[in-house]
């Protein structure tokens, strides 16, 4: 199975990774814009909030070569948004100190940053993920190809059981946000949620 490498990917992405257990992560695809590869969605005080990582327009097209732009301090903006959105959530304080270094690391390549976010989630939720990076772009059968299975442009489909969200008094439940929304609100129970999601899909 081949999966894309996302920036704090949506809940459905991690459910698929857990179900796969052993997989490859795509490093050699042509970088598609407006996807979870450089953006994630959280729930903010004003609704669904997009956090997007700016990338350099330096001619690079292969994902492993995509560099993060440092034109403005997006790291500070993203972390500030996370603090603002989740400081009153039940579990944010448990993760804050380990989450902060990801936004201080100044990674040059998007690939390296995204791998850090995946490793962070895997360690916090004790997910047993075994993977390696692709060494070339391969055409594989549809049932093994998850590179285009997760759309950042479409509303989530499928059954996503509701859990507590910080602004649930203001908004209807928002399904399949970034995995960060789930762990900040559910903490260790996020692993159980993901397991139940696999069984229901």
CORSUL-V157634 format. One record per pair of residues at least 4 apart in sequence whose C-alpha atoms are under 6 Angstrom apart, sorted by the first residue. I is the first residue (numbers start at 1). J is the second residue. If there is no record, write none. Layout:
# CORSUL-V157634
I;J
I;J
This chain:
# CORSUL-V157634
1;23
1;144
1;145
2;23
2;24
2;25
2;145
2;146
3;25
3;26
3;146
3;147
4;25
4;26
4;147
6;36
6;37
6;114
7;37
7;38
7;114
8;117
8;178
9;178
10;176
10;177
10;178
10;179
11;176
11;178
11;179
15;194
21;129
22;130
22;131
23;131
24;131
24;132
24;133
25;133
26;134
27;63
27;64
27;134
28;62
28;63
28;136
28;137
29;62
29;63
29;137
30;61
30;62
30;63
31;61
31;62
31;63
35;152
36;40
36;152
38;52
38;53
39;51
39;52
40;50
40;51
40;178
41;49
41;50
41;177
41;178
42;48
42;49
42;177
42;178
43;47
43;48
43;49
44;48
44;49
44;85
54;69
55;67
55;68
55;69
56;67
56;68
56;69
60;65
60;66
64;111
66;109
66;110
67;108
67;109
67;110
68;108
68;109
68;110
75;103
76;80
82;86
83;87
87;92
89;166
89;185
90;185
91;184
91;185
91;187
92;96
92;184
95;99
101;105
107;113
122;126
122;127
125;191
160;175
180;184
182;186
183;187
183;190
186;190
